[in-house]
Amino acid sequence: MLLWSVLKIIIFLTVVVAAAFGVGYLLETESMLLITVAGREFALTPLSGVVAAVLLLLLVYVALKLLGLLVATIRFLNGDETAISRYFNRRAERKGYQALSEGMLALASGEGRLAIRKAERAEGYLKRPELTNLLVAQAAEMAGDTAKATETYKRLLADDTTRFVGIRGLMKQKLDAGDTDTALKLAEKAFALRPQHHEVQDTLLTLQAGHEDWAGARKTLAAKLKAGALPRDVHKRRDAVLALADARDALAEGKIDTASKEATEANRLSPDLVPAAVMAARMAIQESKPKVATRVIRKAWDAAPHPDLAAAFASIEPEETPAARIKRFRVLLAKHPADAEVKLLEAELQIAAEDYAAARKALGDLPETAPTARSLTIMAAIERGEGSEDRVVRGWLAKAVTASRGPQWTCENCGHVHATWQPVCEHCDSFDTLAWAEAPQSESAFAGTAQMLPLIVGALEDRRDDPEIEDPEPEVVDAAPVEETPAEVTEDMAEENDPHAPGHVLPDMGEVSNDAETSEPARTAAN
């Protein structure tokens, strides 16, 4: 730095000395400069001539600047870009972005109307509809002005850069309005523009499943996997659900080959998906492939016991005796012996064989430790089979009225209970959310029924003393505001006086086979 400073001083002094030397030289020069203009002669000393030349150059420079200003003014008035126009443009841009930022802050603060005004003001300054229209649409939605929001989203469709945003906005509006048909079409268009957009993928998949477009849903699911938005194991599970749904539709349409193929594919993708295993096994049974059906059921049973699996396993040999059935079911009963489903299944099989002591042993303490309508009803059947008094049987049935229904197909999203498995929840339209689990129940769910039980039982005792009434037990069912399942069991039990008569217990249990009641293997054995 010091060297550079010294160098600048030297240069400055050199220039000053040269200038002084030049001026001195011009002053000492005796020659004159003659300039003739329009017949007139002007005599100038050399120094005066230099000064005159400098002044002339300065005048030319000023004249050129004035001429440039005049040209710029004319161009500005003509609409061309100039320094003046750039100044005003920068000023408008500054005000526009300020209005836009104020609009975004108003939107974040929940002031929809203010955000709309700021966005419209920003549009007046910026002339950038791809920015301001989006803000107007979101603000209109917040303010509840659906018509304005729709109109603004439609304007976004005209520009390639904002078309996806407009389609997505319209799609969400149709979803909020419940117009799923139009929403599905918009989702397909949005997916075509942005196939890797996660939200659009999820929305399209849900809508396709809701409209039972299983083939389209499987393509969307594959796109989610390719985009990395879905783990591979989850993809296989959901692909199995879609294949199973497709198989069900094919079976309903009489396309047996397609149904068998899709059910087998669903079971291959997810061997522990119970409905897929059941359908694959039943299709194999229809094709006279009992070994294939057995292998499918055993693999699913190893993952988790389920009454539907037991029912499918029973249908492999529908004509076998109760003793033969117990022997064949040993391969299932040996797995998960501590599982409640295994205990209930064995108890039902023993009841079908009329071995009530073995049924009681198999049931264990389930009626006390984990009471459900199914376990309590089975206990009532055991008591009836062993010849216990009617009040003991009624006591177990009374407990079954208010007991938990046990595991059912329950939506993990909304808690809605389904009679059978479905790929889409009937209540909240969620895809693949049904699980075999105990549904949550409020404490007051059966309060009214529980309060009526003492009155019901008392009325029964009074009616038993009346000789004109031969069989009061069906009246218990009619008098009590209880659910259908225990009532049916009570009414059927009352029809037979001999507890050891063939086919007595199992048909009763068969009436309660879906909502955590006795399963199909016992019903089939009884037949």
Summary of the structure (lengths in Angstrom):
residues: 527
radius of gyration: 44.9
end to end distance: 109.8
largest distance: 162.7
contacts: 1646
relative contact order: 0.05
helix: 69%
strand: 5%
